[in-house]
Amino acid sequence: MDIDKIREDFPMLRGLKMQGKPLIYFDNAATSLKPKKVLDAIYDYYASYCANSHRGDYDIAHRVDVEFEETRKVVANFINAKSENEIVFTSNTSMGLNMIAYGLMKELHEGDEILLSEAEHASNVLPWFHVAQEKNVSIKYIPLDSKGRLTLANLKKSLNEHTKIVALAHVSNVLGYILDASSFAKEIHKYGAYFVLDGAQSVPHMKVDVKEIDCDFLCFSGHKMLAPTGIGVLYGKYELLEKMDPLLSGGGMNTRFDMCGNVSLQVPPLKFEAGTPNIEGVIGLKAAIEYLNEIGMENIDKRERELKKYAIEGLKKLDNVILYNEDSESGIITFNIKDVFSQDAGSYFNAKGICVRTGLHCAKILTDFLNTDGTVRASLAFYNTKEEIDTFIETCRNGGNFLDAFFADE
Ligand SMILES: Cc1ncc(COP(=O)(O)O)c(C=O)c1O
């Protein structure tokens, strides 16, 4: 991987400064930076063929339709779906998960159970709370092991004949552990339950193959994988998408309706895409996936693991850093500087030009498990470097005296 060339592709990595210091972007789990290829594709759409999709009979509208439907194929290939008709464009992971929760509601009955974990992001908890209240079903949590991992043994103990849906993050956005999703799918399907996979933190960083995993649904967000904000994907097995009710109604998702309220719906995926979609997002997503494919997801995965290992080795030598997930596989490092409130640490990192995330990271149930008011999360991407990690470690070294360090620089 030619890292200098890759960094040239990202305008924000070409010498940008923050607080007068070279920008170090370690908040990739929140959103990724965007390469020029993606920005150009969006500009090109607005500058040379801006039209609505699935509605016009003229040349530039046709070009939009071609790009739009091409993207569906590119996404289907990227996650190895059986067909592009299993790919629904959404606005983000949260929207996809809400659409599934709403769409499956009619299949739930009193006494049924939905299984989650304590490590889930709000977007994979709150839609299920809503469904549980509406349908009088219970939410249960698969216990985490002492490190915060989800194990097959604990899944087996939690499954029973009442389990109807199991919804889990493929990679936790706080602890960064990777779920053994295909083994989980096998167990879950023994009970006839649906397996919903939240891929917000996996799809951008590793090869995800829905056929191999055999999940029933997978949701992810474009903005975490080099594409613009406001575009996401809901993958569902076609026969399940056919059964599901659409959350949104409007133009584009019906074939006809009459004055008496009779409505015929489109078949999936269009059934779920009411209203003018995020066309620039779809076009940007295609460019993003092409860019990721050029580098190769295996190479991305390998590089991020190497960077993480390098960072952990450095951080472990410091006696003022508490690490919460040193052995997790992905590029997410969650820690605290001893005796420093996480948001104060965040301000200190900002003063040094380093972007990290602080607080509860939308996984509010996990806070009790970690027994902390909040943590600092540094999340790496393939375009980060060991030199940036060195600066980050040096910054952590002085983090205990963060106020002194802050003023010493003034
Ligand atoms: C594991 C996980 N699930 C869901 C989401 C929600 O993603 P979005 O805000 O793009 O809908 C996030 C965002 O950080 C996440 O990390």
The ligand as a MOL file (V3000), in Angstrom:
LIG
                    3D

  0  0  0     0  0            999 V3000
M  V30 BEGIN CTAB
M  V30 COUNTS 16 16 0 0 0
M  V30 BEGIN ATOM
M  V30 1 C -22.2620 0.3500 15.6770 0
M  V30 2 C -23.0400 1.5180 15.1430 0
M  V30 3 N -24.3170 1.3540 14.8020 0
M  V30 4 C -25.0580 2.3510 14.3040 0
M  V30 5 C -24.5230 3.6030 14.1310 0
M  V30 6 C -25.3740 4.6900 13.5680 0
M  V30 7 O -24.8720 5.1350 12.3360 0
M  V30 8 P -25.5070 6.4010 11.6410 0
M  V30 9 O -25.3740 7.5430 12.5980 0
M  V30 10 O -24.7180 6.5890 10.4050 0
M  V30 11 O -26.9320 6.0640 11.3950 0
M  V30 12 C -23.1980 3.8460 14.4890 0
M  V30 13 C -22.6050 5.1830 14.3770 0
M  V30 14 O -21.5960 5.5110 14.9110 0
M  V30 15 C -22.4330 2.7700 14.9970 0
M  V30 16 O -21.1490 2.9300 15.3490 0
M  V30 END ATOM
M  V30 BEGIN BOND
M  V30 1 1 1 2
M  V30 2 1 2 3
M  V30 3 2 2 15
M  V30 4 2 3 4
M  V30 5 1 4 5
M  V30 6 1 5 6
M  V30 7 2 5 12
M  V30 8 1 6 7
M  V30 9 1 7 8
M  V30 10 2 8 9
M  V30 11 1 8 10
M  V30 12 1 8 11
M  V30 13 1 12 13
M  V30 14 1 12 15
M  V30 15 2 13 14
M  V30 16 1 15 16
M  V30 END BOND
M  V30 END CTAB
M  END
